[in-house]
Amino acid sequence: MATLTIRGLDDAIHARLRVQAARHGRSMEAEVRAILSEQLESAPPSRPLGSRIRERFAGLDGTELDLPARQDAPRSAAFE
């Protein structure tokens, strides 16, 4: 199991954490574990990559791109 040390924690936050832990009948360490677990387990899953790409480029209609003209017409595949 990993260990986490938090340095420079504001005194007011430390006091609020102590009070909240006491209210829940837990040690401060157990309270921090509960807070982290609750926050990280309830995080919404990220949206699928395709949806994010589509959203990012939704405003583009393709007219801004300078594409070279095709030199050769597409050919069908020959299977021998």
Stockholm file with secondary structure:
# STOCKHOLM 1.0

chainA/1-80         MATLTIRGLDDAIHARLRVQAARHGRSMEAEVRAILSEQLESAPPSRPLGSRIRERFAGLDGTELDLPARQDAPRSAAFE
#=GR chainA/1-80 SS CCCCCCCSCCHHHHHHHHHHHHHHTCCHHHHHHHHHHHHHHTSCCCCCHHHHHHHHTTTCCSTTCCCCCCSSCCCCCCCC
#=GC SS_cons        CCCCCCCSCCHHHHHHHHHHHHHHTCCHHHHHHHHHHHHHHTSCCCCCHHHHHHHHTTTCCSTTCCCCCCSSCCCCCCCC
//
